[in-house]
Amino acid sequence: MLDAPYVVHCASQADVPLSLSAPAFTVTQNVLGIVAILEAAKRHDGLKRFLLQSSEEVYGYCATLPLKEEQRLNPTNVYGASKAAQEMLVMALHHSYGLPVTVIRSSTIIGEGMRRTQVIPIFLEQALRGEPLTIHGDGAQSRDFNFVDNHVDAMVAALTHPDAIGLTINVGSGIERAVLSVAEECLRVTGSHSDLEFVDQRPGEQGLRVVLDITRAKKVLGYLPWVSFTEGLERMSKFLQDAPRWLAEAPEGQLAR
């Protein structure tokens, strides 16, 4: 029974490498999962807003940057395809039943306590341990990294703004950052002298570039990303250094300070 006036759907199998090795599991979790929630939302007369957390991964390879909400979706992995399916299902119920929905397509969200299997926590932990930072491919592939505080501001605004109903809205920093430059910035903020180690490119990432056009978020939601990328890295680095259990494998005396 669903009786909450506001529903924020963030639950997903969100690990891209896992989606490559376990596509059936990913689709079951992400697509069938949201169908069950939408069935409940459709029967809830008091629902004021259904907010779907989607992803930049739905865009895939696009020749034109920055990525705009109107562009054709072209996901390059199973996770991105499952998020595109979520978006279509949500909008289908909006058009069919008048469900008050808003879709947020987020860039890569970073922050203290995020999943350690993502690129920035990996780089920061390697830097703090004095280990080489492992870069897949040549590091030219890019992402739009956005600190979690910025993203939460946009989510709150999207839940309450009447003009956001029925819209898909990009939320990110609006700045493109190559993975190689991210690794170099992680070294700088940690004070680490670790080397850079280039390893095999991950499937589906060769030549991939991502930066979101956040014009709609600014106009509709009054969104402004106020925590910078560098400040975000500094806060994450401090969090890791203050949480030594996360760095338990680090050889004694090898944490950069």
N, C-alpha and C positions, 0 to 999 in steps of 0.2 A: 504494500500500500504506500503510495507516494502522496504526501500531504504538505511538503515544503513549498513555499511560494517561489523560491529561487533554487534552481538546480544548476550546479557547475559540474560538467562532466569532463574529468581529467583522466579517468582510469583507462589505461591502455597497456598493452605489451609494447614498450617504447624503445626497445633495444634493436637497433638496425642490424647488427651482425646476427643476433638471434633470429630475426625475421628471415634472414637468408637461409639459415640452417633449419628453421622450424616454421615454414610458411603456414601450414595448416593450423598450428597452435596460435600463431599471430592473428590469422583471420578469425578463428573461433573467438578469441578473447576480444578483439577490437570491433568486429562487425556484429556477431551475434550478441555480444554483450550490450552494445548500444541499442540494438533492436528491443531487447527486454526492457531497458529503461525508457525508451520512447513509447512503448506500449503503455507503461504505467503513466507517463507524462500526458499522453493523449486522453486518459480517463480522469485527469485531475483538473477540475473546473477552476481551482484557485491559483493555477500556475501563472506567475507574472513574467518569468523569463527562464528559458533553457539556454544555457551558455555552453557551447562546445569548444573545448580546447583542441584545436587542430595544429598543423605543423607546416613549416616551410618545405618539408619533404614531399608535399603533394605537387610542388612545381617541377621537381626534377631538373632536367637540362632545358634551359631557355636561353635563346640567343640574345634577348633583350633584357638589360638590367637598368634600373632596379625592377624587381618583380612586382607587378601590379595585380590586384585582386581579379581583374577581368581576363588575365591570361589563361590560355588553355592549360589544364593540368596534365603533367607528363611525368608521373612518379617513376623513379628508376629502381626502386626496391619494394619489397612486400609491405614493409611498414608504411611507406608513403602511399601505396595503393590502398591499404586498409584505412588510412586516415581520409583519403579522398572518398572512399565509400561511406565513411561516417558522415562527412559533410553532405553528400547527396541524400542520404537517408534523413538527416535533420531537416534539410530544406524541402524535401518531399512532403514531410509532415507539416511543415509551415504552410506550404501552398495548398495541401489537401484539407487540413483541419484547422488552419489558423493558429498553429502552435507558435507562441511568441519566442522565437529563437534568434540567437546571435552566434556567429561563428568567428572565433579568433584564430587566425593563422600566426603562430608564434615563430620567431626565429629561435636560434639555439639559446636556451635559458641557462644562465650560470648563477651560482651563489653558494654560500656556505652550506655544507651538508649534502650537496648534489651527488648523484650517482658517480662513484669513483671510476666507472668504466668509460666515461666520456673524456674527450680530448684534453680539456683544460685541467681537471683534477689529475689526470695521468701526467701531464707535463709538470704541474706544480709538485706533485709527490716525487717524481724523478729528480727534479731540480733540487728539492730539499734534501734528498738522500745523496746527492752528488752523483747520480747515475746519468747516463746519456739519455737525452730526450729522443724518443723514437718517433720519427716522422714518416708517415706512409706516402710513398711516391716522392715527388720533388717538393711537396709542400705548397704548390701553387694553388691547389684547391682552396676555396674560400667559404666562409660562413659569416652570418650576421649574428654576433654574440650580444645578448642583452641581459643585464642584471635582473634578478628576480624581483627586486623592489619596483623597478619600472614596470614590469609585466603585471604585477598585482594591481598597481594603480589603474592600468588599462582594463583589467578584468572587472574591478569594482565599478568603473564608469560604464562599462558595457552592460552590466547587470541592471542598471537603473536608467540609462538614457533612453527616452522613447524613440529617438531617431535611429537607434541601433537595431531595432527589431527587423528581422529579415535580411540583415546585412552580413557580409563576410568582411572582416577587417584585419589587415596585416598589423602585427605588433612586433616591433624589433627596435634596434638602435638606428637603423637606416644607414649603417656604415659597413662596408665590406672589408673583411680582414682575412688575408691569406694565412693558412696554417703555419707556414714558416715564420711569418712575422709574429704570430701568436706565441710560438715557441720562444722566439727571441725576447718578447716582452715578459714571458714567465721567468726567463733567466734574469732579466733586469730587476723585476720586483722582488725576487727572492735573494738576489745577490749571489746566485750560484755560478760556478765556473764549469758546469757540466758541458760535455760535448753534444753535438747534434748527430744522431744516427739515422740514416735513411734506410727504410725497409720497403718491402713490396707494397704496391698500391692496393688498397682494399677494393673489392669488386664494386662497380657502379660509381666510383668517385673520380675517375680520371677526367680531368678538365672541368669538374663540377664547380660552379661559382654561384654563390647565393648572397643576395642583399635585398632586403624588402623595401618597397616604397611604403612609407608610413604616413603619406599625406592624408588618407581617409581617417586614420586614427587621430591625427591632429585636429582635423576639421570637425569630426563628429563627436569625439570623446574629449577633446581638449588635452590630448595625450602629449606628454613631453618626457623623454627619458632623461632623468636628472642624475642618475648614478652612472658615471663614465666607466668605460671598459677598464682603464687603469685602476681606478678606485675599487672596482669590483675584484680585480685580481689581487690587489693588496689586502682586501678584506678576507678573501679566500685563503691567501697565504698565511695570514695571521691565525685564521681558524684552524688550519692544519697544524701549525706549530703549537697552538694551545691545546690540541687534541692528540697527544702522542700515541694513543692507541691506534690511530689511523696510520701511523708511521712506524709501527712496531717492528717492521722488517728492516728498518734503517740501521746500518752498522753504527755502533756507538761513536759519537763525536763527528759524524759526517753530515749533520743537518746544517744547512746554510742559515746564518743568522744576520 
